[in-house]
Amino acid sequence: MLAIRLLIVLLGLTAGLLAGQALALSLPSELAVVNTLSLMLAGLLTSVLLMARLERVASSRLDRLNRWYKRLAPRTVAAATLGLIVALLLSVLLGNLLRGLPFYSWVLSITVTLLLAVFFVGFAVRHADTFGVFTMPQARRRSGMKILDSNVIIDGRLLDLVRAGFVEGELVVPGFVLRELQTLADHSDAQKRTRGKRGLSVLEELRTIRPMQVDDWDDINVPTVDDKLIRLARETGGKLLTNDTNLSKIAKLHGLEVMSIHEAAVALKPQVQAGDQLVVTITKSGQQQGQGVGYLEDGTMVVVEDGLKYRGRAARVLVVNNVQTNVGRMIFARVDRSSDAA
């Protein structure tokens, strides 16, 4: 922020100086100096007045530029740089040839350089995969691969899906995910240590069911594990296999394919229709007077009209409606007067 403010002040002073020098051409030297100082002061004050707005605009542009820069792949940057080098070398050669023409000028030289840069940089970026030798080692593109994150490994339901044959293709565990699980397994906190050990046990069992590969790809310039997973999926063309809702949303914004265990589990939940009978234990009161609230085994909330009197007991209810909300499915029901469940 301080750098942006100093730059704004410097631009105000520079604008006043340039305006003063332009006026000095037609004024005596003493008056020109006074005018220049006055205009520089006016530029400084103007920059101070506009400081807050200009700072917000500059910060927004810099943040956008920074996000764009982080999304750039090293292979693309290397290809663009190589294309620009070729364009500059050719512009020097063509400049020497064109120098003998009677209409040659520096404008023609710059125009030729710009045209060459646009062509060669664009061509190199479109064929960036060809220039992989000039970049850091990249992950090899493999079709059908599934990249596992730590959450889906610790969850454990992946084992059942693999046994049932619902997960096809090559299973890949990135090295940084394996290190994260090892860090959790050695953690001083008992809960985190249990999660880490469970994840390692799941991987051991998974290896006995299906071939699994540990990919040593890593990028020290990418700070978080989620960012590394997204970068690896982009470079390999693999699908992310996860149950992390936030990671799933961000990956989809990047245009990646995501297989979410959580979304699959929600989709496979049995649909309860109006008129179905359920047995539910009323555990607490609802928002409306007389309402009782219970939960199914999968955690689905059941709101029972006039069910509060059955609090602490199992009651047979008839489903009236079910609604899908942001936090899950909610069932509305009424007590089945014909019989009660003991």
KETORFI-247129 format. One line per field, with one value per residue: residue number from 1; residue in three letters; x, y, z negated of N, C-alpha, C in turn. Coordinates in steps of 0.2 Angstrom, whole numbers, m for minus. Each point is the difference from the previous one (the first is absolute). Layout:
! KETORFI-247129
k c(NUM ...)
r c(Ala ...)
n.X c(X ...)
n.Y c(Y ...)
n.Z c(Z ...)
ca.X c(X ...)
ca.Y c(Y ...)
ca.Z c(Z ...)
c.X c(X ...)
c.Y c(Y ...)
c.Z c(Z ...)
//
This chain:
! KETORFI-247129
k c(1 2 3 4 5 6 7 8 9 10 11 12 13 14 15 16 17 18 19 20 21 22 23 24 25 26 27 28 29 30 31 32 33 34 35 36 37 38 39 40 41 42 43 44 45 46 47 48 49 50 51 52 53 54 55 56 57 58 59 60 61 62 63 64 65 66 67 68 69 70 71 72 73 74 75 76 77 78 79 80 81 82 83 84 85 86 87 88 89 90 91 92 93 94 95 96 97 98 99 100 101 102 103 104 105 106 107 108 109 110 111 112 113 114 115 116 117 118 119 120 121 122 123 124 125 126 127 128 129 130 131 132 133 134 135 136 137 138 139 140 141 142 143 144 145 146 147 148 149 150 151 152 153 154 155 156 157 158 159 160 161 162 163 164 165 166 167 168 169 170 171 172 173 174 175 176 177 178 179 180 181 182 183 184 185 186 187 188 189 190 191 192 193 194 195 196 197 198 199 200 201 202 203 204 205 206 207 208 209 210 211 212 213 214 215 216 217 218 219 220 221 222 223 224 225 226 227 228 229 230 231 232 233 234 235 236 237 238 239 240 241 242 243 244 245 246 247 248 249 250 251 252 253 254 255 256 257 258 259 260 261 262 263 264 265 266 267 268 269 270 271 272 273 274 275 276 277 278 279 280 281 282 283 284 285 286 287 288 289 290 291 292 293 294 295 296 297 298 299 300 301 302 303 304 305 306 307 308 309 310 311 312 313 314 315 316 317 318 319 320 321 322 323 324 325 326 327 328 329 330 331 332 333 334 335 336 337 338 339 340 341 342)
r c(Met Leu Ala Ile Arg Leu Leu Ile Val Leu Leu Gly Leu Thr Ala Gly Leu Leu Ala Gly Gln Ala Leu Ala Leu Ser Leu Pro Ser Glu Leu Ala Val Val Asn Thr Leu Ser Leu Met Leu Ala Gly Leu Leu Thr Ser Val Leu Leu Met Ala Arg Leu Glu Arg Val Ala Ser Ser Arg Leu Asp Arg Leu Asn Arg Trp Tyr Lys Arg Leu Ala Pro Arg Thr Val Ala Ala Ala Thr Leu Gly Leu Ile Val Ala Leu Leu Leu Ser Val Leu Leu Gly Asn Leu Leu Arg Gly Leu Pro Phe Tyr Ser Trp Val Leu Ser Ile Thr Val Thr Leu Leu Leu Ala Val Phe Phe Val Gly Phe Ala Val Arg His Ala Asp Thr Phe Gly Val Phe Thr Met Pro Gln Ala Arg Arg Arg Ser Gly Met Lys Ile Leu Asp Ser Asn Val Ile Ile Asp Gly Arg Leu Leu Asp Leu Val Arg Ala Gly Phe Val Glu Gly Glu Leu Val Val Pro Gly Phe Val Leu Arg Glu Leu Gln Thr Leu Ala Asp His Ser Asp Ala Gln Lys Arg Thr Arg Gly Lys Arg Gly Leu Ser Val Leu Glu Glu Leu Arg Thr Ile Arg Pro Met Gln Val Asp Asp Trp Asp Asp Ile Asn Val Pro Thr Val Asp Asp Lys Leu Ile Arg Leu Ala Arg Glu Thr Gly Gly Lys Leu Leu Thr Asn Asp Thr Asn Leu Ser Lys Ile Ala Lys Leu His Gly Leu Glu Val Met Ser Ile His Glu Ala Ala Val Ala Leu Lys Pro Gln Val Gln Ala Gly Asp Gln Leu Val Val Thr Ile Thr Lys Ser Gly Gln Gln Gln Gly Gln Gly Val Gly Tyr Leu Glu Asp Gly Thr Met Val Val Val Glu Asp Gly Leu Lys Tyr Arg Gly Arg Ala Ala Arg Val Leu Val Val Asn Asn Val Gln Thr Asn Val Gly Arg Met Ile Phe Ala Arg Val Asp Arg Ser Ser Asp Ala Ala)
n.X c(4 6 2 m6 0 6 m2 m6 3 4 m5 m3 6 0 m6 0 5 m3 m6 4 3 m6 m2 6 m2 m6 4 1 6 0 m4 4 5 m3 m1 6 2 m4 2 6 m1 m3 5 4 m3 0 6 1 m3 3 4 m5 m3 5 0 m7 0 5 m2 m6 3 3 m6 m4 6 0 m7 0 5 m4 m5 5 0 5 m3 m6 3 2 m6 m4 5 0 m7 1 4 m3 m5 4 2 m6 m2 5 m1 m7 2 5 m5 m4 6 1 m6 m2 m5 6 m3 1 m5 3 6 m4 m3 6 3 m5 0 7 0 m5 3 6 m2 m5 4 4 m5 m3 6 m3 m4 2 m1 m3 5 m3 m4 m3 2 m4 m6 1 m2 m5 m3 m6 5 0 0 3 m4 3 m5 0 7 m1 m5 3 m5 6 2 m6 2 6 m2 m4 6 m2 6 0 5 6 1 1 5 m1 6 m3 m5 4 4 m6 m1 7 m1 m6 3 4 m7 1 m4 m3 m4 5 3 m6 m1 7 m1 m6 3 5 m5 m4 6 2 m6 0 6 m3 m4 4 3 5 0 6 m2 6 m5 4 m2 7 m2 m3 m3 m6 m2 m5 5 4 m5 m2 6 0 m6 2 5 m4 m5 2 m4 m2 2 m5 m1 5 m6 4 4 m5 m2 6 0 m6 2 5 m7 1 1 m6 2 m6 3 0 1 4 2 0 3 3 m1 m3 m4 m2 m6 m4 m2 7 0 1 5 m1 6 m5 4 m3 m1 m5 1 m4 m5 2 4 2 6 1 4 1 2 m2 m3 m5 m2 m4 m4 m3 m6 m1 6 m1 m6 3 2 6 m5 m1 m2 m5 3 m4 3 0 6 5 4 3 4 3 m3 m5 m3 m6 m2 m6 m2 m5 m3 2 m6 0 6 3 6 1)
n.Y c(m6 0 m5 m2 2 m2 m5 0 1 m5 m4 2 m1 m6 m1 3 m4 m5 1 1 m6 m3 2 m3 m4 3 m2 6 m1 6 2 m2 2 6 1 m2 4 5 m2 m1 5 3 m2 2 6 0 m2 4 5 m3 0 0 4 3 0 1 4 3 0 2 4 1 0 3 5 0 0 5 4 m1 2 4 m5 m3 m5 3 2 m6 m2 4 m2 m6 1 4 m4 m5 3 1 m6 m2 4 m2 m7 1 3 m4 m4 2 0 m4 m1 3 m4 m3 m2 3 3 m1 1 4 2 m1 3 5 1 0 4 3 m1 1 5 2 m1 2 5 1 m1 2 m6 3 5 m6 m1 6 m4 1 m6 m2 m1 m6 2 m2 m4 2 4 m2 6 m3 3 3 4 m1 0 5 2 m4 4 2 m3 2 6 m1 m3 5 2 5 m1 2 m3 4 m3 6 m1 7 1 6 m4 m4 6 2 m6 0 6 m2 m5 5 3 6 3 m3 5 5 m2 m1 6 3 m4 3 6 m1 m2 5 4 m3 1 6 0 m3 5 6 0 3 6 1 6 0 2 6 5 2 2 m6 5 m1 m5 4 6 m4 m3 7 2 m5 1 6 m2 m4 5 m1 m4 5 m5 3 2 4 3 4 m6 m4 6 1 m6 0 5 m4 m2 m3 m7 m1 m6 2 m4 7 3 m5 1 7 m1 m4 5 m5 1 5 m3 5 m1 0 m6 4 m3 5 1 3 5 4 6 2 3 m4 2 m5 3 m6 m1 m4 m5 m1 m6 3 2 m2 7 m2 5 m2 1 4 0 6 m2 m2 5 m3 0 m6 3 m3 3 4 m1 6 2 0 4 2 1 6 m2 m1 m6 3 m5 1 m2 m5 0 m6 3 m3 2 m2 2 m5)
n.Z c(0 m4 3 m1 m6 m1 4 m3 m5 2 2 m6 m4 3 m1 m7 m1 3 m3 m6 2 1 m6 m3 6 m3 m6 m3 m1 m3 5 4 m4 m1 7 1 m4 2 7 m3 m3 5 3 m5 m1 6 0 m4 4 5 m5 m4 5 2 m7 0 4 m3 m6 2 4 m5 m4 4 1 m7 0 5 m4 m5 4 1 5 m3 3 m1 m6 m1 3 m4 m4 2 1 m5 m2 3 m2 m6 0 2 m4 m4 2 0 m6 0 2 m5 m4 5 m2 5 m1 m1 m5 m6 2 6 m3 m3 6 4 m5 m1 7 0 m5 3 5 m2 m4 4 5 m4 m2 6 1 m6 2 6 m4 m2 5 1 m3 m6 m3 4 m3 1 6 m4 5 m2 m2 m7 m2 m5 m3 m5 1 7 m1 m4 5 5 1 1 m6 m2 2 m2 m5 0 2 m5 m2 7 4 1 m6 m1 m4 1 1 2 3 3 1 2 3 2 2 2 3 0 1 m4 4 m5 1 1 m5 m3 2 m2 m6 0 2 m4 m4 2 0 m5 m2 2 m2 m5 1 1 6 m3 3 m3 1 2 4 0 m3 m2 6 0 m4 2 m4 m1 0 m4 m3 0 m2 m4 m2 0 m3 m4 0 m7 m3 m4 m4 m2 m6 2 m3 m5 m1 m1 m4 m3 0 m1 m5 m2 1 m6 1 m3 m3 m2 m5 m3 6 1 m7 1 6 m4 m4 m3 6 m5 1 2 m6 0 m3 m5 m3 m3 m3 m3 1 3 m2 4 5 2 m3 m4 4 3 m2 5 0 6 1 6 m6 4 0 m5 3 m6 4 m5 1 m3 m1 6 m3 2 4 2 6 2 5 2 5 m1 m1 5 m3 5 m5 m1 m6 4 0 0 m5 3 m6 m1 m6 0 0 5 m1 m6 1 m3)
ca.X c(m4 4 3 m5 m1 6 0 m5 3 5 m4 m3 5 3 m5 2 7 0 m4 4 6 m3 m1 6 3 m2 0 7 3 m2 m8 0 2 m6 m6 2 0 m7 m3 2 m3 m6 m1 1 m6 m5 1 m2 m7 m3 3 m4 m3 6 3 m4 0 7 0 m4 4 6 m2 m2 6 3 m4 1 7 0 m3 4 5 7 1 m2 4 7 m2 0 6 4 m3 2 8 0 m3 5 6 m2 m1 6 3 m4 2 6 m2 m5 3 2 m6 m1 m6 1 0 m1 m7 0 4 m4 m6 2 2 m6 m3 3 m2 m6 0 4 m3 m6 1 4 m4 m4 4 4 3 6 6 1 7 2 m3 1 m3 m7 m3 m2 m7 m3 m7 m4 3 m4 5 m3 2 1 m7 m3 3 m1 m7 0 m6 3 1 m6 m2 5 m2 m6 1 m2 6 4 6 6 0 6 0 6 5 m1 m6 3 3 m5 m3 5 0 m6 1 5 m2 m1 m7 m3 m5 3 4 m5 m2 5 1 m6 1 5 m2 m4 4 3 m6 m2 6 m1 m6 1 7 0 7 1 3 5 0 m1 2 1 m3 m7 0 m5 m1 m6 2 4 m5 m3 5 2 m6 0 6 0 m6 m4 m5 0 m4 0 m6 1 m4 3 5 m4 m3 5 3 m5 1 6 m1 3 m5 1 m4 m1 m3 m5 m6 m2 m4 m6 m4 m2 m5 m7 m4 m6 m6 m6 m4 4 0 7 0 5 0 0 6 m1 m6 1 m1 m7 m3 m3 4 5 6 4 5 1 6 5 0 m5 m4 m7 m4 m6 m5 m3 4 4 m2 3 7 3 m3 0 m6 m1 m2 m2 4 m4 4 7 3 7 2 7 4 m2 m7 m4 m6 m5 m5 m5 0 m5 m5 m2 4 6 6 2)
ca.Y c(6 6 1 3 7 4 1 5 7 1 2 7 5 m1 4 7 2 0 6 6 1 2 8 4 2 7 5 1 m6 1 m1 m8 m4 1 m4 m7 m2 1 m6 m6 0 m1 m8 m3 0 m4 m7 m1 0 m6 m5 m5 m3 m3 m6 m5 m2 m3 m7 m5 m2 m4 m7 m3 m2 m5 m6 m3 m3 m6 m5 m2 m6 1 m2 5 6 m1 0 7 4 m2 3 7 0 m1 6 5 m2 2 7 3 m1 3 7 1 m1 6 7 3 2 8 2 m3 5 m4 m2 m6 m5 m2 m4 m7 m4 m2 m5 m7 m2 m2 m6 m5 m1 m3 m7 m4 m1 m6 m6 0 m6 m2 3 m3 m1 6 1 m5 m6 1 m6 m3 m1 m7 0 m5 0 3 3 0 5 m3 0 m6 m6 m1 m2 m7 m3 m1 m7 m4 2 m3 m7 m1 1 6 4 m3 4 m1 4 4 4 5 m1 5 m3 m6 3 3 m5 m2 5 m1 m6 1 6 m1 m1 m6 m1 0 m6 m5 1 m2 m7 m3 1 m5 m7 0 m1 m7 m5 1 m2 m8 m1 3 3 7 4 6 5 5 7 5 7 4 7 0 m1 m4 m7 0 3 m5 m4 3 1 m7 m2 4 m1 m7 m2 m5 2 0 m4 3 1 7 4 6 m2 m2 6 4 m4 0 7 0 m4 m7 m5 m2 m5 1 m5 2 1 m6 m3 3 m2 m7 0 m2 5 m1 3 2 m6 m5 0 m1 m1 5 2 7 2 7 4 3 8 1 m3 m6 m3 m4 m1 m6 m1 m6 m2 3 7 4 2 m2 4 m3 4 m3 m6 2 m4 m6 1 m5 m7 m2 1 m2 6 0 5 5 3 1 6 0 6 0 m4 m7 m2 1 m3 2 m6 1 m6 m5 m2 m7 m5 3 m5 m1)
ca.Z c(0 0 7 5 m2 3 7 1 m2 5 6 0 1 7 4 m1 3 7 2 m1 5 6 0 0 6 2 m6 m3 m4 m7 m1 2 m6 m5 3 0 m7 m2 3 m3 m7 2 2 m7 m4 4 m1 m7 0 4 m3 m2 6 4 m3 0 7 2 m4 4 6 m2 m2 6 3 m4 1 7 1 m4 4 6 m1 2 7 4 m1 4 7 2 m1 6 6 0 2 7 3 0 4 7 1 1 7 5 0 4 7 2 m1 6 4 0 m5 m7 m6 m6 0 4 m4 m6 3 2 m6 m3 4 m2 m6 0 4 m3 m7 1 2 m5 m5 3 0 m6 m2 4 m3 m7 m2 m3 m6 m6 2 0 m1 6 1 0 1 m5 m6 m5 m5 m6 m5 m7 m3 2 m2 m7 m1 0 5 7 1 2 7 4 0 4 7 3 2 5 1 m4 m6 m1 m6 0 m6 m6 m4 m5 m5 m4 m5 m4 m5 m4 m4 m5 m4 m7 m2 1 6 7 0 2 7 4 0 3 7 2 0 5 6 0 2 7 4 1 4 6 1 m2 1 m4 5 m4 3 m5 2 m6 1 m2 m7 m4 3 5 6 4 3 6 5 2 4 6 4 2 3 m4 m4 m7 m4 m7 m4 m3 4 3 6 6 4 3 5 6 3 5 5 m1 m1 m7 m3 m8 m3 m4 4 2 m5 0 6 m1 m5 2 0 m4 4 m4 m2 m3 m8 m4 m7 m2 m7 m1 m4 m2 2 6 0 m1 m6 0 5 m3 5 m1 5 3 m1 4 m2 3 m5 1 m4 m1 m3 m6 m2 m6 m5 0 m1 m3 2 7 2 7 3 8 3 3 5 m2 3 1 m2 0 m5 1 1 m6 1 m4 m1 m5 m3 3 m6 0 m4 m2 m1 m7)
c.X c(4 3 m5 m1 6 m1 m5 3 5 m3 m2 6 3 m5 1 6 m1 m4 4 5 m4 m2 6 3 m2 0 7 2 m3 m7 m1 1 m6 m6 1 m1 m8 m4 2 m4 m8 m1 1 m7 m6 1 m2 m8 m3 4 m4 m3 5 3 m4 0 7 0 m4 3 6 m2 m2 6 3 m3 2 7 1 m3 5 4 7 1 m2 4 7 m1 0 6 4 m2 2 7 0 m2 5 6 m2 m1 7 3 m4 1 6 m1 m4 3 2 m5 m1 m5 1 0 m1 m7 m1 3 m4 m6 2 1 m7 m4 3 m1 m7 m1 4 m2 m6 1 4 m5 m5 3 5 3 6 6 1 7 3 m3 2 m4 m8 m3 m2 m8 m2 m7 m3 3 m5 5 m4 2 m1 m7 m3 3 m1 m7 m1 m5 3 1 m6 m2 5 m2 m6 1 m2 5 5 6 5 m1 6 0 6 5 m1 m6 3 4 m4 m3 5 1 m5 1 5 m1 0 m8 m3 m5 3 5 m4 m2 5 2 m5 1 6 m2 m5 4 3 m5 m1 5 m2 m6 1 7 m1 7 1 4 4 0 m2 2 0 m3 m7 m1 m4 m1 m6 2 4 m4 m3 6 2 m6 0 6 0 m7 m4 m6 1 m5 0 m7 0 m4 3 5 m4 m3 6 3 m5 0 6 m1 2 m6 1 m5 m1 m3 m6 m6 m3 m4 m7 m5 m3 m4 m7 m5 m7 m5 m5 m5 4 0 8 m1 6 m1 0 5 m1 m6 2 m1 m8 m3 m2 5 5 5 3 5 0 7 6 0 m5 m5 m7 m4 m7 m5 m3 4 4 m2 3 8 3 m2 0 m7 m1 m4 m1 4 m5 4 7 3 8 3 8 4 m2 m7 m4 m7 m6 m5 m5 0 m6 m4 m2 4 7 5 3 8)
c.Y c(6 1 3 7 4 0 5 7 2 2 7 5 0 4 7 2 1 6 6 1 2 8 4 2 7 5 1 m5 1 m2 m8 m4 0 m4 m8 m3 0 m6 m6 0 m2 m8 m4 0 m4 m7 m2 m1 m6 m6 m6 m4 m3 m6 m6 m3 m4 m7 m5 m2 m4 m7 m4 m3 m6 m7 m3 m3 m7 m6 m2 m6 2 m1 6 6 m2 0 7 4 m3 3 7 0 m1 6 6 m1 1 7 3 m1 3 8 1 0 6 7 3 3 8 2 m3 5 m5 m2 m6 m6 m2 m3 m7 m4 m2 m6 m7 m2 m3 m7 m6 m2 m4 m7 m4 m2 m6 m6 m1 m6 m2 3 m2 0 6 2 m5 m6 0 m7 m3 m1 m7 0 m4 0 3 2 0 5 m3 m1 m7 m6 m1 m2 m7 m3 m1 m8 m4 2 m4 m8 m1 2 7 5 m3 5 m1 5 3 3 4 m1 5 m1 m5 3 4 m5 m3 6 0 m6 1 6 m2 0 m7 m1 0 m6 m6 0 m2 m7 m4 0 m4 m7 m1 m1 m7 m5 2 m3 m8 m1 2 2 8 2 6 4 5 7 4 7 4 7 0 m2 m5 m7 1 3 m5 m5 2 0 m7 m2 4 m3 m8 m2 m5 3 0 m4 3 0 7 4 6 m1 m1 6 3 m4 1 7 0 m5 m7 m4 m2 m5 1 m5 2 1 m7 m3 3 m2 m7 m1 m2 6 m2 3 1 m7 m6 0 m1 0 5 1 7 2 7 3 4 8 2 m3 m7 m5 m4 m2 m6 m1 m7 m3 3 8 4 2 m1 5 m3 5 m3 m6 1 m5 m7 1 m5 m7 0 1 m1 6 m1 6 5 3 0 5 m1 7 1 m4 m8 m1 1 m3 3 m5 2 m7 m5 m2 m7 m5 4 m5 0 1)
c.Z c(0 7 5 m2 2 7 2 m1 5 7 0 1 7 5 0 4 8 2 m1 6 7 1 0 6 3 m5 m2 m5 m7 m1 2 m6 m5 2 m1 m8 m2 3 m3 m7 2 2 m6 m3 4 m1 m8 m1 3 m3 m1 6 4 m3 0 8 2 m4 4 6 m2 m2 6 4 m3 1 7 0 m4 5 6 m1 2 7 4 0 4 7 2 0 6 6 0 1 7 4 0 4 8 1 1 7 5 m1 4 7 3 0 7 4 m1 m5 m7 m6 m6 m1 3 m4 m6 2 1 m7 m3 4 m1 m7 m1 3 m4 m7 1 2 m5 m6 2 0 m6 m2 3 m4 m7 m2 m3 m7 m5 2 m1 m1 7 1 1 0 m6 m7 m5 m5 m7 m5 m7 m3 2 m2 m8 m1 0 5 7 1 2 7 5 0 4 7 3 1 4 1 m5 m6 m2 m7 0 m6 m5 m4 m5 m5 m5 m5 m5 m6 m5 m5 m5 m4 m7 m2 2 5 6 1 3 7 5 1 4 8 3 0 6 7 0 2 7 5 2 4 8 1 m2 0 m4 5 m4 3 m6 3 m6 0 m2 m7 m3 4 5 6 4 3 6 6 3 5 7 5 3 3 m4 m3 m7 m4 m7 m3 m3 5 3 5 6 4 3 6 6 3 5 6 0 m1 m8 m2 m7 m3 m4 5 2 m5 m1 5 m1 m6 2 m1 m4 4 m5 m1 m2 m7 m2 m7 m3 m8 m1 m5 m3 3 7 m1 m1 m6 1 5 m4 6 m1 6 3 m1 4 m1 3 m6 2 m5 m1 m3 m6 m3 m7 m5 0 m1 m4 2 8 2 7 4 8 3 4 6 m1 5 0 m2 1 m4 1 1 m7 2 m5 m1 m5 m4 3 m6 0 m5 m2 0 m6 0)
//
